[in-house]
């Protein structure tokens, strides 16, 4: 199943440069200039078109495969014509279009057979895919120009090297998952901005954004490295040396998640098998708390205690640190002011 809606409450963080929230740097060149997605950390979709009313499948072109001259803000219909003239064809392989989404179905019925999915909130970006004779995959994200779903503007684009079977070329051998199970990560380091990645023995991988008010699945498919998120943004994740990095749509490592110039990286935290310790857990800097007692827990704030819930809903990170799917909660040291983070209690300085 393709990715769900982008969490609205986190849109304010879009400009931060992080994978689930990032806005990549604007690409000014008329031609595509894409860095390899496997780049190391150290270097670290026109008005006068005949398809405007009812786009049809393009005929085969005898022209050599070229890089289409795409520009941000270009009408998608115009971009589509340029892409087709350059020898690209709608990608009818790989993930099937998410026709359960009304926007996707309208675009598909309009004739855009290359559409794959659309984000349900925010700027409402939709992902369109094309392939060429060289086996490359061109991904174009396009946003709504006005109020018409079929009138869109190019937002982001990228090209990936592909083999004939449409698997991303990352190495000579198939990429093996670095772990089996679930890991937590957080590029921003605060509460309400956590993410998780779960990898099954058969390679099925699910990336989840755990927002403050709700969670959304950003990727659900076979493992690859990097992982290209399925929210129409073209953004991705790179796992390397026990860490996870946020990738921009051009394959570069994102920066600025924890301050200007800082690399957007995070440790991968494994859920602990240790029992959750009884006590009072807090976020730090707020009146909110979480009480654990035996096999149950409850939240509390200045208005009083909430209802008890089964402790099975909590994830034990380590002794004195739990994750409820949205926030990290700590048992703080006595008389020490600070905040709770993915790594535990951080004293204020």
Secondary structure as the mmCIF struct_conf table of DSSP 4:
data_model
#
loop_
_struct_conf.conf_type_id
_struct_conf.id
_struct_conf.beg_label_comp_id
_struct_conf.beg_label_asym_id
_struct_conf.beg_label_seq_id
_struct_conf.end_label_comp_id
_struct_conf.end_label_asym_id
_struct_conf.end_label_seq_id
HELX_LH_PP_P HELX_LH_PP_P1 UNK A 5 UNK A 7
HELX_RH_3T_P HELX_RH_3T_P1 UNK A 8 UNK A 16
TURN_TY1_P TURN_TY1_P1 UNK A 19 UNK A 21
HELX_LH_PP_P HELX_LH_PP_P2 UNK A 24 UNK A 26
BEND BEND1 UNK A 29 UNK A 31
TURN_TY1_P TURN_TY1_P2 UNK A 37 UNK A 38
BEND BEND2 UNK A 41 UNK A 42
TURN_TY1_P TURN_TY1_P3 UNK A 47 UNK A 48
TURN_TY1_P TURN_TY1_P4 UNK A 50 UNK A 54
HELX_LH_PP_P HELX_LH_PP_P3 UNK A 57 UNK A 60
BEND BEND3 UNK A 63 UNK A 63
HELX_LH_PP_P HELX_LH_PP_P4 UNK A 64 UNK A 65
TURN_TY1_P TURN_TY1_P5 UNK A 72 UNK A 73
STRN STRN1 UNK A 75 UNK A 75
HELX_RH_AL_P HELX_RH_AL_P1 UNK A 76 UNK A 85
TURN_TY1_P TURN_TY1_P6 UNK A 86 UNK A 87
STRN STRN2 UNK A 89 UNK A 90
BEND BEND4 UNK A 93 UNK A 95
HELX_LH_PP_P HELX_LH_PP_P5 UNK A 96 UNK A 97
TURN_TY1_P TURN_TY1_P7 UNK A 99 UNK A 100
BEND BEND5 UNK A 101 UNK A 101
HELX_RH_AL_P HELX_RH_AL_P2 UNK A 102 UNK A 110
TURN_TY1_P TURN_TY1_P8 UNK A 111 UNK A 111
TURN_TY1_P TURN_TY1_P9 UNK A 113 UNK A 114
STRN STRN3 UNK A 115 UNK A 118
BEND BEND6 UNK A 120 UNK A 121
TURN_TY1_P TURN_TY1_P10 UNK A 122 UNK A 123
STRN STRN4 UNK A 126 UNK A 131
TURN_TY1_P TURN_TY1_P11 UNK A 133 UNK A 134
STRN STRN5 UNK A 137 UNK A 144
BEND BEND7 UNK A 145 UNK A 147
TURN_TY1_P TURN_TY1_P12 UNK A 149 UNK A 150
BEND BEND8 UNK A 151 UNK A 151
STRN STRN6 UNK A 152 UNK A 160
STRN STRN7 UNK A 162 UNK A 162
TURN_TY1_P TURN_TY1_P13 UNK A 164 UNK A 165
STRN STRN8 UNK A 168 UNK A 168
BEND BEND9 UNK A 171 UNK A 173
HELX_LH_PP_P HELX_LH_PP_P6 UNK A 174 UNK A 177
BEND BEND10 UNK A 178 UNK A 178
BEND BEND11 UNK A 180 UNK A 180
STRN STRN9 UNK A 181 UNK A 185
BEND BEND12 UNK A 187 UNK A 188
BEND BEND13 UNK A 190 UNK A 190
TURN_TY1_P TURN_TY1_P14 UNK A 191 UNK A 192
STRN STRN10 UNK A 194 UNK A 199
TURN_TY1_P TURN_TY1_P15 UNK A 201 UNK A 202
STRN STRN11 UNK A 204 UNK A 210
BEND BEND14 UNK A 212 UNK A 213
STRN STRN12 UNK A 215 UNK A 222
BEND BEND15 UNK A 225 UNK A 226
STRN STRN13 UNK A 227 UNK A 228
HELX_LH_PP_P HELX_LH_PP_P7 UNK A 229 UNK A 229
BEND BEND16 UNK A 230 UNK A 233
STRN STRN14 UNK A 236 UNK A 240
TURN_TY1_P TURN_TY1_P16 UNK A 241 UNK A 242
STRN STRN15 UNK A 243 UNK A 247
TURN_TY1_P TURN_TY1_P17 UNK A 249 UNK A 250
BEND BEND17 UNK A 251 UNK A 251
HELX_LH_PP_P HELX_LH_PP_P8 UNK A 252 UNK A 252
STRN STRN16 UNK A 253 UNK A 253
HELX_LH_PP_P HELX_LH_PP_P9 UNK A 254 UNK A 254
STRN STRN17 UNK A 255 UNK A 255
TURN_TY1_P TURN_TY1_P18 UNK A 257 UNK A 258
BEND BEND18 UNK A 259 UNK A 259
TURN_TY1_P TURN_TY1_P19 UNK A 260 UNK A 261
STRN STRN18 UNK A 263 UNK A 263
STRN STRN19 UNK A 265 UNK A 267
STRN STRN20 UNK A 269 UNK A 270
HELX_LH_PP_P HELX_LH_PP_P10 UNK A 271 UNK A 272
BEND BEND19 UNK A 274 UNK A 274
HELX_LH_PP_P HELX_LH_PP_P11 UNK A 275 UNK A 278
STRN STRN21 UNK A 279 UNK A 282
BEND BEND20 UNK A 284 UNK A 287
STRN STRN22 UNK A 289 UNK A 293
TURN_TY1_P TURN_TY1_P20 UNK A 294 UNK A 295
STRN STRN23 UNK A 296 UNK A 301
TURN_TY1_P TURN_TY1_P21 UNK A 302 UNK A 303
STRN STRN24 UNK A 304 UNK A 305
STRN STRN25 UNK A 309 UNK A 310
HELX_RH_3T_P HELX_RH_3T_P2 UNK A 311 UNK A 313
BEND BEND21 UNK A 314 UNK A 314
STRN STRN26 UNK A 315 UNK A 318
TURN_TY1_P TURN_TY1_P22 UNK A 319 UNK A 320
STRN STRN27 UNK A 321 UNK A 323
BEND BEND22 UNK A 325 UNK A 326
STRN STRN28 UNK A 328 UNK A 330
HELX_LH_PP_P HELX_LH_PP_P12 UNK A 332 UNK A 333
TURN_TY1_P TURN_TY1_P23 UNK A 334 UNK A 335
STRN STRN29 UNK A 338 UNK A 341
TURN_TY1_P TURN_TY1_P24 UNK A 342 UNK A 343
STRN STRN30 UNK A 344 UNK A 347
#
